[in-house]
Amino acid sequence: MPETTTRPLMFGADWCGDCRRSKALLDASGVEYDYVDVEAEREGADRAFAISGRTNIPVILFSDGTHLVEPSDAELSAKL
């Protein structure tokens, strides 16, 4: 069964520059989201891979079932 969420769910890691950038954009936009640190949560990387089919992060899952992988600020802003 595919993973679902009521607000954006972001999978990332503290060492990831793209993750920090996407988190900053979400924070600046006032978007409430959930965050899974793939380094700290044992199954986090597996969950992100199951959603995207890729090992790249960040993976951001939206309530409509769509997701973005390593989005640019413009792509993420357009989705919000």
C-alpha positions as CSV (number, residue, x, y, z in Angstrom):
1,M,0.0,0.0,0.0
2,P,1.5,3.4,-1.0
3,E,2.4,5.8,1.8
4,T,-0.1,8.7,2.4
5,T,0.2,11.9,4.3
6,T,-2.1,14.8,5.3
7,R,0.7,17.4,5.0
8,P,4.0,17.3,3.2
9,L,6.4,14.6,4.4
10,M,10.1,15.3,3.7
11,F,12.8,12.7,3.9
12,G,16.3,14.1,4.2
13,A,19.5,14.3,6.2
14,D,21.4,17.1,8.0
15,W,24.5,16.8,5.7
16,C,22.4,17.2,2.5
17,G,22.6,20.8,1.1
18,D,19.5,20.3,-1.1
19,C,17.6,19.1,2.0
20,R,18.6,22.1,4.0
21,R,17.6,24.4,1.1
22,S,14.2,22.7,0.8
23,K,13.6,22.8,4.6
24,A,14.4,26.5,4.6
25,L,11.9,27.2,1.7
26,L,9.2,25.3,3.5
27,D,9.9,27.1,6.8
28,A,10.0,30.5,5.1
29,S,6.7,29.8,3.4
30,G,5.1,28.9,6.7
31,V,4.3,25.3,5.5
32,E,3.7,22.8,8.2
33,Y,5.4,19.5,7.3
34,D,6.8,16.4,8.8
35,Y,10.4,15.5,8.5
36,V,12.1,12.1,8.6
37,D,15.9,12.2,9.1
38,V,17.1,9.1,7.0
39,E,20.2,8.9,9.1
40,A,18.3,8.8,12.4
41,E,15.3,6.8,11.5
42,R,16.2,3.3,10.6
43,E,13.6,2.7,7.9
44,G,13.6,6.3,6.6
45,A,15.8,5.7,3.6
46,D,13.8,2.6,2.7
47,R,10.5,4.5,2.9
48,A,11.9,7.3,0.7
49,F,13.1,4.8,-1.8
50,A,9.7,3.1,-1.9
51,I,8.1,6.4,-2.7
52,S,10.5,7.7,-5.3
53,G,12.3,4.6,-6.6
54,R,15.6,6.6,-6.2
55,T,18.2,6.9,-3.5
56,N,18.4,10.7,-3.9
57,I,17.2,13.1,-1.2
58,P,15.3,15.1,-0.3
59,V,12.1,13.2,-1.2
60,I,9.0,15.3,-0.5
61,L,5.7,13.5,-0.5
62,F,2.5,15.5,-0.8
63,S,-1.1,14.8,0.4
64,D,-2.2,14.3,-3.2
65,G,0.1,11.3,-3.5
66,T,2.7,13.1,-5.7
67,H,6.3,13.6,-4.8
68,L,9.3,15.6,-5.7
69,V,13.0,14.4,-5.6
70,E,15.7,17.0,-5.2
71,P,13.4,19.8,-6.3
72,S,14.7,23.2,-7.2
73,D,13.2,26.1,-5.2
74,A,11.1,27.0,-8.2
75,E,9.7,23.5,-8.5
76,L,8.9,23.3,-4.8
77,S,7.4,26.7,-4.7
78,A,5.2,25.9,-7.7
79,K,4.0,22.7,-6.0
80,L,3.1,24.5,-2.8
